[in-house]
Amino acid sequence: MKNIIKHTFVTLALLGTFGLNGCKDYFDLNENPNLISNPPLNSLLSTTTQKTALNSQRMANITSYFVQYLANPGSGGSTDTYQETDYTSTWDAIYYAMADLTDMKRLAQEQESSEYVGVADVLLSYHLNLIADSFGSGPFSQAFTGEPLTPAYDSQEEMYTTALTLLNDGITELSKTDSKIKLSASDDLIHGGKTANWIKTAYALKARMLNKVSKQSTYNAASVLEAVDKSYTSNADDAQMSTFLLRNPWAQVARDNAALVLDGWLSTQLVNQLNGTTYGLFDPRIEKITDKTVNGVYKGTVNGQGNVGGNNTVKDESYISLNSPLTGDNSPLLIVTYAEVKMIEAEAALRAGNRERAYAAYLEGIKANMDKLGVAAAARDTYINDPSVSVGAANLTLALIFKEKYVITYLNPEAWNDARRFNYQYKGFTLPVNAALPTFIRRVAYPSVEISENGVNVPSIGPLSEPLFWDK
């Protein structure tokens, strides 16, 4: 209960602050006399930092089925099998947060608070990527101006450029030393008011973005590494949030599962990678991710097939666990981590031909992730020192980097970006049973709320196997 603090009540009170600039017409909101019409910056800070992590989890609750972290316990689940699914609630939550961030940025500019402006820029960039990396094009440049009420869509490329510009602007603002209002440590639910940490996070997100375009001719490994060098140096730097109204939403999934509201079953793909079936090496991180079944083993669910014994909770297959440091009641939601950054470094360095740097980063990323999860040092070292993991710099491959990063980004929406960049070439990765597409999913359909309320601007798209611009 230690994480249930006053900020949660501020968050509930501010659910509608996105209406301050006239945005409420676009979002079709009703007047609410109980909403705060002009909230202070610190209240917006607590609201937006919490919403950022919650929106990351909302998106991950979709994409984790695409990368086969999770599997539906029933056969033919829509997300499992790549059916067109309505993700209106996630779309709305992300846009509500961006509207709040737009208000925070405007108020911060008026009050000459460069620190608040910088945080707003960084978090706007993050949310913009959540939309662009999943749906493709989306409203942004016209979305928070009050006019028009049906804003045009920015292209995928424009969204990427804008998000990158926001990160650079955020770094500039956060680096200033004359901010009239300093970040409130108690209301910053991600970094506790530490601007140096926000700058590191901005660079971590920048490295992630620059690495995402690895299929493009514009990819520049040196630029990725430059951003990495200015980002995280240890697990202590991770961007994470652990303040909830009740509990971590993944823990709620686990509790709902126990109450027969079935969800959160782990996929065979993930479990078999960790339990030694796929690679012949037991990964001790599985003990920190899930629990053994009633049969004393770790067993996943096949995507699209569901539980072979029918929908049940007899624990004959593995689920999201309350015992995990990632999915317990008070576990933090991870936005971007040091371990992920080391894998970004490993990939970029390998692409640049610097095998020694790539190999060192690869090993450090595995170690950092195991330390983050609380894996015992002996078990950690046994795994890392295995010849199939410690292959030497000369034998390091992209496949090994992506294999390890797949575990590191468990339940993070960034994993879907990696899967698409890697063309789903993880060992043993297969299409879901009865998949609605002949190949792997590359995007999601626009939500029904946009089609009904802003249909004139919603782009026509092809099948969900159609790649986004950076995935071509």
N, C-alpha and C positions, 0 to 999 in steps of 0.2 A: 504493500500500500504506500510505500515511501514515495512513489512517483506520482501519486495523485495529489497534485498541488493546485494552488490557486489559478495557475495559467489555464487549466482546463475549463474553468468557469468563464474566464475571459474569452476563450475560444468559442464556447457555446454562445456567449453574448454577441460575438462579432461575426456570426455566420453570414450576416447580410451586409457587411461593410463594403462589399464590392459595388453597392449601388451608389456610392458617393459621387461618381463622375457621370452618372446617367447610364451606366452600364446595365442597370437593372432592366431597361427596356429590351435589350438584346437577350438577356437571360430570362425574360418573362417572369419577373418576380412581382409578388404582391407587396403592397405597403405594409410595414410592420412597425407600429409605434414603439415597440420595445427595443428596436435596434438602435445602437449608438450611431448618431449621425456624423460625429466628428471625433473618432477615437484617437487617443494619444499614440505616439510612435511606439512606445514600449508595448502597448496592447496589440498593435498590429504585428510587432515582432514576434510575440509569443504565438499569435494566431498563425502567421505564415510559416514560421519554422516548424510548428507542429504539423500543419497541413502538408508541408513538403514531404515529410517522412511518410505520412499516411497515404499520400498520393503515390509515392513510390511503391508502397505495399499494395495499393489497389491495382496498379498496373502490373505488378509482379504476380498478382493473383490471376491475371489473364495469361501473361506470357510464360509463366512457369509450366503451363500445360503444353505450350508449343515446343519448349526445350526439354520436355519430359523430366522435369523435377517432380511434378505432380501428375496424377492420373485420376480420372473420374471413377468412383467405385462401381458405377453402373455402366453397362455397355452403351456405346454410341453417344457419349457426352458431346455436346455441341462444340465446346472449346477443344476437347481432345481431338476431335475428328475434322477440324478445320471448317466447320459450317459457319455461314454468315450469322454472327451473333450481335445482339444489340448491347453496346457498352456505353449507353447514355449516361449512366450514373458516374462512371469513371471520367468520361469527357467533361461532364458538368463540374465535378469536383476539381478537376485540374484548372478549368477556366475560372471557377470561383476563386481559387487560390491566386491565379494570375491577376485577377481584378483587385484582390486585396493587396497584392504586391505592387500593382500600379498605383494604388492609393498611397501606400507607404512611401513609395518613391517620390510621388508628387509632394506629399507633406514634408518629407525629408529635404527635398530641394527648397521648398519654401522656408524651412527652418535652418537651412545651411548645415545639414547634418550629412556630411560625406560618408560617414560610416553606415548609416541606414540606407543611403542611396546605393552604396556598394553591395550590401547584402541583398537588397531588392534586385539589383541587376543580376547577381549570381543565381538567385533562386528563380527569377524569371527565365533565365537561360535554361535552367534545369527543367522547368515545367514545359517550356517550348519544345525541348527535345523529347519529352514524354509523348507529346502529341505527334511531332514530326516523325519520330522513329516507329510509330505504330500505325497512324492513320495516313501519313504523308503530308499533303498540303493542309493548311488550316488558317482560320482567321487570327490575325495578330495586329498588323499595322493599323487596321481600322476598328479592332474589336473593343477598345477601351476608351474611345473618344466620345461616345454618346451618339455620334452620327457616323455612318448610317445605322439604322436599326438592324439591317441585314448586311453585315460587313463582308467585304470581298475576302477571298482566300489568298494568302501568300503562297507562292510555290514552295515545293520541298527545298529547292536550292536557296530560296530567299529565307526560309525558316532557319536553315543551317547557318547561313551568313549572319543573320540577326542574332542567333544564339551565341555565336562565336564573338560577335561584336559586344554583346552584353557582358560576356565574361571579361573581355579586355577592359571595358569601361568599369566594370566592378573592381577589377584589380587596381585601376587608376584611382578610383574613389577611396577604396580601403587603404591605399598607401598614403593618402594625405594625412597630415598631422594637425590640421586646424579645424577639425569637425566641431561645430558649435554644440552638438549633442552627441555624447558618447553612447555606444551600444549598452543597453541594460543587460548586465550579466545574468540577472535572475530571469529575464524574459527571453533571452536567447537560448532556445531549447536544443540547439545543435552544438554551438561552440562557446557558450557561456560568456559572450561578449568579447571574445579574444579576436581582434582584427587580424593578427598574424595567422591564426588558424583559418580564418575565412579566406585569406589570400592563398594559403596552401590548398584549400579546397577548390578555389577558383582555378588554380593551375592543374590540380588533379582532374577536374572536369574538362579543362582545356585539352589535356593530354588524351583523355578519353575521346573527345570529339575529333581531334586531329588524327587519332589512330583509327577511328571508325571509317574513314574514307580510304582504307587500305587498298581497295579495288580500283581507285581512281588514279589517273595519271598525275593528279596534283598532290598525291600523297608524298609527304616529306618526313622521313624518319627523324632527321635532325631536329625538326621543329617539335616533334613529339617528345624527344629526349630532352630538349631545352625546357619544355613545360614540366616534365617529370622532375628535373633537377631542382625546380622551384616549389615542388609540392611536398608530399609527406615523407617523413624520415623514420617513422615508427608507427606502431598500432595506436599510440596515444593521440595521433593526429586525426584519426578516422572521423568522418562526418556521420553522426548517428544521433538518434533522438529516442528518449525513453520516458516521455511524459504522456500518460494516457488517462482518459476519463475513468477507465476501469482496468484495462490490461492491454498488452500487446495484441493486435488483431490476429496474428498467427496463433497465439495462445487461445483466442476465442474460437478459431477454426478447430483446434484440437479439442476444446471442451464441447463444442457443438457436435463433433464427431462422436464423442462418448455418449452424447444425448440423442444419438440416432439422426442428427441432422448431418448427413454424410458429406464429408469434404476432406481435403488435405491428405489424401492417400499418396504415398510416394510411388513414383514410377519405377518400373523394372529397369529402365535405362540408368537412372541414378543409382539405385540400390546395387545393381550388378557391377557397376563401375567400382563401387566402394567395398563390396563384400568379397571381392577377389574373383568373381565369376568371369568378368570380361578381360581383366588384365593379369590374372593369376597372382595378384598381390593384394593382401588385405589392407585397407586404408583405415587407420584408427579413427579418422574423423567421423565414420559412420556411427560410432558410439556416442558422439556428441551431436548427432543430427536426429537420430531416431532410436527406437527401442526394438529389442528382439520380439518376434512374434510369440504366440503361445507355444509354438513348436521349437523355440529356442534358436531361431535363425533370423536373418534379415531377408525379407522377401518383398519385392515390389509388385505393383499392379500394372498390367500391360495396357498402354493407352488405347482406348477405343474398345477394349474387351471387357474391362471391369473386373470385379472380383469373381473368380471362377466358381465360388460357392454361393454367389448371390450377394445382394446388398446386406451387409451385416457388420457388427462390430465385435466379433469374437476374437479379433486381433490375430487372425491368421495371415495378415499382410501388414506391412509397416506403414505408419502414419507420421504426420507432423507430431512432434513430441513436446509435451510440457517440460520434459527434463532437459531439453536442449538449451544452451545459452543463447541460441538464436530465436527460439520460439516459446520461451517461458513467459509467464505473466508479466514480468518486469524486464524482459530482454529488450535491448535497444533495436530499433529498426535501422539498418545500415544503408546509407546512401551511396557512399564511395569509401573505399578502404585502402590502407597502405598495401595490403597484400595484392589487391587488384592493380594498384599502380605499379607494383614491381613486375607483374605479368605484362602490363602495357610496355614497361621498359624492356622486358625480355624480348617481346615481339619486335618492337621498333629497332632495338639493337641488332637483333638477328637479321632483320631486313636490311639494315645498314651495313652488314658484314662484320660487326664487332661481336664475334662469338664469345669472347671472354666476358664482356660486360653482360651479354644476354644470359649466359649460363649462371653467372653470379646472381643476377636479378631473379631468374627462374627459381633457384634454390632458396633464395631469401623469401620469395613470395610464398612458397610452400610452408616454410618455417613460420612465417608471420601468421599465416592463416591457422596453422595448428596451434600456435600460441594463443591466438585470439579465441579459439574454441576451448582452450584449456586441456589440450591433449598432453598426456604425460611426456616428459622429455625423452624417456627411454623409447616409448612407442613412436614418438615423432622421429627420432634419430634412426630407428630401425627402418622405418618407411623411407626416409630420405636417402639413407645409405644403400638401399637396395639397388643393384646394378641396373634395374629397369627404370629407375628414377635418376640416380646419379650416373648419367651416361657419359659425362665428359663434354667439354665445350665443343669438340669436333663433331659429336654425334647429336647435338641438340637439334630438334626439329620444331616446326610450327605445330605439328600434331601434338607433341609433348606439352608445349606451352598451352595450347587450347584445352587439352585434357585436364591439366591441373587448374586452369582458370575456370573451367566448368564447375569444379567443386567450390572454388573460392567465391564465385558469384551466385551460389545457391540462394534462391528466393530473391534475387535482384533483377529488375527488368533489363539491366544491361546485358544479361546473359543471352537474350534473344538477338541483340545486335551482333554478338560474337557468333552465335549459331549461324546466322545468315552470312556473315563475312566468311565463315569457315565452310559454308555450303553444307552444313549439317553433317560433316564428315567424321563425327565422333565414332569411334569403334563400336559396332553393334547397333548403331542408330538406324531405326527403321520407321517407315510410315505407320501411323496408328492403324489399328484394325478398322476396316471399312471407312477409311479416310474419304472426305468429300472432294479432295483434290488428288490429281495423279502424282503430285510432287509436294514438297514441303511448303508450308505457309510462309509468306513473305510480308504480309501486311494485314490489317483488319479493315472491315467495312465501316463507313461513316455511320454514326449513331442516328437513330430514328428522329431524335429531337432536331438535329440539324436538317435532315431531309424534309421534315414537316414545317420548320420555321424559317429556314434559310436555304431552302432547296435551290433557289435560283443561282446560288453561288457554290453549291457543293459540286466538286468535280466528278465527272463520270470516271469510274475506274473499271478495270477488267477483273479477272479472277483474283482471288486472294493469293495466288501464286505469283502475281506480278510484282517484281522487285521494286523497291524504292530507288531513288537516283544513286545513292551511295553503294547500293548492293548490286549494281550492274557491272 
